[in-house]
Amino acid sequence: MCRAISETFEHGMTIVDAKGFYSNSPRTLIYVVVNRFQIIPMKDLVHRIDPTAYITIHEVADVFQMNQDSAPAPKPEPTPEPEP
């Protein structure tokens, strides 16, 4: 599932080991942020892979890229030289 999400939407996700309250069985929680245009393709992809997957959707006001260990720092754009 994670590989398919990563390849389709080209960004990362967070994986959390969890346990079902009623079943007491191990579960995997995948947290991924997509934009509003990606919600339906994401739901379709997930349910093709696992028709019993439980999906929640929450509105996110903003995403900040702090703590990105593997992401390179953005390069500053060069300032244009003034014309003589």
CNS distance restraints for C-alpha pairs under 8 A (distance, minus, plus):
assign (resid   1 and name CA) (resid   5 and name CA) 6.22 0.50 0.50
assign (resid   1 and name CA) (resid  46 and name CA) 7.03 0.50 0.50
assign (resid   1 and name CA) (resid  49 and name CA) 6.71 0.50 0.50
assign (resid   2 and name CA) (resid   6 and name CA) 6.01 0.50 0.50
assign (resid   2 and name CA) (resid  13 and name CA) 7.82 0.50 0.50
assign (resid   2 and name CA) (resid  30 and name CA) 7.75 0.50 0.50
assign (resid   3 and name CA) (resid   7 and name CA) 6.03 0.50 0.50
assign (resid   4 and name CA) (resid   8 and name CA) 5.95 0.50 0.50
assign (resid   4 and name CA) (resid  45 and name CA) 7.91 0.50 0.50
assign (resid   5 and name CA) (resid   9 and name CA) 5.89 0.50 0.50
assign (resid   5 and name CA) (resid  10 and name CA) 7.57 0.50 0.50
assign (resid   5 and name CA) (resid  42 and name CA) 7.59 0.50 0.50
assign (resid   5 and name CA) (resid  45 and name CA) 7.69 0.50 0.50
assign (resid   6 and name CA) (resid  10 and name CA) 5.00 0.50 0.50
assign (resid   6 and name CA) (resid  11 and name CA) 5.48 0.50 0.50
assign (resid   6 and name CA) (resid  12 and name CA) 6.03 0.50 0.50
assign (resid   6 and name CA) (resid  13 and name CA) 7.77 0.50 0.50
assign (resid   7 and name CA) (resid  11 and name CA) 7.82 0.50 0.50
assign (resid  12 and name CA) (resid  32 and name CA) 7.12 0.50 0.50
assign (resid  13 and name CA) (resid  30 and name CA) 6.76 0.50 0.50
assign (resid  13 and name CA) (resid  31 and name CA) 5.63 0.50 0.50
assign (resid  13 and name CA) (resid  32 and name CA) 4.69 0.50 0.50
assign (resid  13 and name CA) (resid  33 and name CA) 7.44 0.50 0.50
assign (resid  14 and name CA) (resid  30 and name CA) 5.80 0.50 0.50
assign (resid  14 and name CA) (resid  31 and name CA) 5.02 0.50 0.50
assign (resid  14 and name CA) (resid  32 and name CA) 6.56 0.50 0.50
assign (resid  15 and name CA) (resid  28 and name CA) 6.84 0.50 0.50
assign (resid  15 and name CA) (resid  29 and name CA) 5.73 0.50 0.50
assign (resid  15 and name CA) (resid  30 and name CA) 4.69 0.50 0.50
assign (resid  15 and name CA) (resid  31 and name CA) 6.34 0.50 0.50
assign (resid  16 and name CA) (resid  28 and name CA) 5.87 0.50 0.50
assign (resid  16 and name CA) (resid  29 and name CA) 4.96 0.50 0.50
assign (resid  16 and name CA) (resid  30 and name CA) 6.41 0.50 0.50
assign (resid  16 and name CA) (resid  31 and name CA) 7.93 0.50 0.50
assign (resid  17 and name CA) (resid  26 and name CA) 7.34 0.50 0.50
assign (resid  17 and name CA) (resid  27 and name CA) 6.23 0.50 0.50
assign (resid  17 and name CA) (resid  28 and name CA) 4.97 0.50 0.50
assign (resid  17 and name CA) (resid  29 and name CA) 6.30 0.50 0.50
assign (resid  18 and name CA) (resid  26 and name CA) 5.90 0.50 0.50
assign (resid  18 and name CA) (resid  27 and name CA) 4.94 0.50 0.50
assign (resid  18 and name CA) (resid  28 and name CA) 5.66 0.50 0.50
assign (resid  18 and name CA) (resid  29 and name CA) 6.49 0.50 0.50
assign (resid  19 and name CA) (resid  24 and name CA) 5.82 0.50 0.50
assign (resid  19 and name CA) (resid  25 and name CA) 5.47 0.50 0.50
assign (resid  19 and name CA) (resid  26 and name CA) 4.42 0.50 0.50
assign (resid  19 and name CA) (resid  27 and name CA) 5.25 0.50 0.50
assign (resid  19 and name CA) (resid  28 and name CA) 7.99 0.50 0.50
assign (resid  20 and name CA) (resid  24 and name CA) 4.82 0.50 0.50
assign (resid  20 and name CA) (resid  25 and name CA) 5.35 0.50 0.50
assign (resid  20 and name CA) (resid  26 and name CA) 6.34 0.50 0.50
assign (resid  20 and name CA) (resid  27 and name CA) 6.46 0.50 0.50
assign (resid  21 and name CA) (resid  25 and name CA) 7.90 0.50 0.50
assign (resid  34 and name CA) (resid  38 and name CA) 5.81 0.50 0.50
assign (resid  34 and name CA) (resid  39 and name CA) 6.64 0.50 0.50
assign (resid  35 and name CA) (resid  39 and name CA) 6.82 0.50 0.50
assign (resid  38 and name CA) (resid  42 and name CA) 5.91 0.50 0.50
assign (resid  39 and name CA) (resid  43 and name CA) 6.19 0.50 0.50
assign (resid  40 and name CA) (resid  44 and name CA) 6.11 0.50 0.50
assign (resid  41 and name CA) (resid  45 and name CA) 6.05 0.50 0.50
assign (resid  42 and name CA) (resid  46 and name CA) 6.13 0.50 0.50
assign (resid  43 and name CA) (resid  47 and name CA) 6.09 0.50 0.50
assign (resid  43 and name CA) (resid  55 and name CA) 7.64 0.50 0.50
assign (resid  44 and name CA) (resid  48 and name CA) 6.07 0.50 0.50
assign (resid  45 and name CA) (resid  49 and name CA) 6.47 0.50 0.50
assign (resid  46 and name CA) (resid  50 and name CA) 5.94 0.50 0.50
assign (resid  46 and name CA) (resid  51 and name CA) 7.38 0.50 0.50
assign (resid  46 and name CA) (resid  53 and name CA) 7.06 0.50 0.50
assign (resid  47 and name CA) (resid  51 and name CA) 4.28 0.50 0.50
assign (resid  47 and name CA) (resid  52 and name CA) 7.06 0.50 0.50
assign (resid  47 and name CA) (resid  53 and name CA) 6.49 0.50 0.50
